[in-house]
Amino acid sequence: IEKNSIIVIFPNPTTGQITLSNLPKNEAVKITIYNILGNRVYEAEPAKQQSANWRIDLSDLPNGMYMITVKMNNELISKKFIKL
């Protein structure tokens, strides 16, 4: 299984919220979102969570393509998504 397939982002494209699923439980995670210009527009470090899902409200962001990175266990996973 490819490592990038572990984390799932849905819905993609989105109109306001995305959900990350399959995050590791009880482990430190850092989530960062960048716009197409490489500017950081969102960052969160959820505490060691009990749920494998994390919801992010993107309704304040303009429409466009974004890159989300998830850092966990010295591993960095990057995925693209679109906000309509």
Backbone hydrogen bonds, N-H to C=O, Kabsch-Sander energy under -0.5 kcal/mol:
donor,donor_aa,acceptor,acceptor_aa,energy
5,S,2,E,-1.5
6,I,3,K,-1.7
7,I,3,K,-0.5
8,V,21,S,-1.9
10,F,19,T,-2.0
14,T,82,I,-2.7
18,I,56,I,-2.2
19,T,10,F,-3.0
20,L,54,W,-2.9
21,S,8,V,-2.6
21,S,19,T,-0.5
23,L,52,A,-2.7
26,N,49,Q,-2.6
27,E,24,P,-0.7
29,V,46,P,-0.8
30,K,71,K,-2.1
31,I,44,A,-3.2
32,T,69,T,-2.4
33,I,42,Y,-2.5
34,Y,67,M,-3.0
35,N,39,N,-2.4
36,I,65,M,-0.5
38,G,35,N,-2.1
41,V,33,I,-2.9
42,Y,33,I,-1.3
44,A,31,I,-2.5
54,W,20,L,-2.1
56,I,18,I,-2.9
58,L,16,G,-3.8
58,L,56,I,-0.6
59,S,16,G,-0.5
61,L,58,L,-2.0
64,G,83,K,-2.1
66,Y,81,F,-2.9
67,M,34,Y,-2.4
68,I,79,K,-3.3
69,T,32,T,-3.2
70,V,77,I,-2.8
71,K,30,K,-2.9
72,M,70,V,-0.5
72,M,75,E,-2.6
73,N,28,A,-0.6
75,E,72,M,-1.8
77,I,70,V,-2.5
77,I,75,E,-0.5
79,K,68,I,-2.4
81,F,66,Y,-2.3
83,K,64,G,-2.9
84,L,14,T,-3.5
84,L,82,I,-0.5
